[in-house]
Amino acid sequence: MADTFDDISNRGSDLLRQAASLFQNADRPTQDLVKAFFQTLLPFIQLTRDLHKEVAHIKRFVSIRGNQITLKVGRAEVTLQMDGKVTIKGDDVILDCTKQLDLNGGNIRVVGARTFTMNCGGDSFVHGGGTLAVRGDSTLRLESKGVVSVNGVPVGPAQAAGPRRAGP
């Protein structure tokens, strides 16, 4: 197991106490040399302490475990996994771009527990390369302030098999 910063700091303190004891019994030129050496080390020691504090602060928000890294702030969380999976969690997740947002995938699924709304300020298109199904467990409503046009097969209730009968 790797030593913690505290383990290394404690060992360093012990070594400094031993050095201080030796220092008191040393001659003047040796004392001057040791003082100069420690004066050059002090900025590095302070830098190490500062870095340790920064790493401890970062560890509150970033977790690296195995093959993934997680950034967590409050109840918002982003996880990147080595296999390419990206997970974004939060109370409200907003994707906001000024030009274009592309969602590409083998399968794309959008699930809303209560409602699902799409709004567009311009023209909107939904295209299916095969069957395009719009289903509702209750009413399916199509609304327009302009013309509604349907191209292709007739729209209406399914016709019973057999020839159509003429009116009454």
Secondary structure, DSSP 8 states (H G I E B T S, - for coil): ----HHHHHHHHHHHHHHHHHHHHTS-HHHHHHHHHHHHHHHHHHHHHHHHHHHHHHHHTTEEEETTEEEEEETTEEEEEETTS-EEEE-SS-----SS------SS-----SS------SS------SS------SS------SS-----SS--SS---SS------
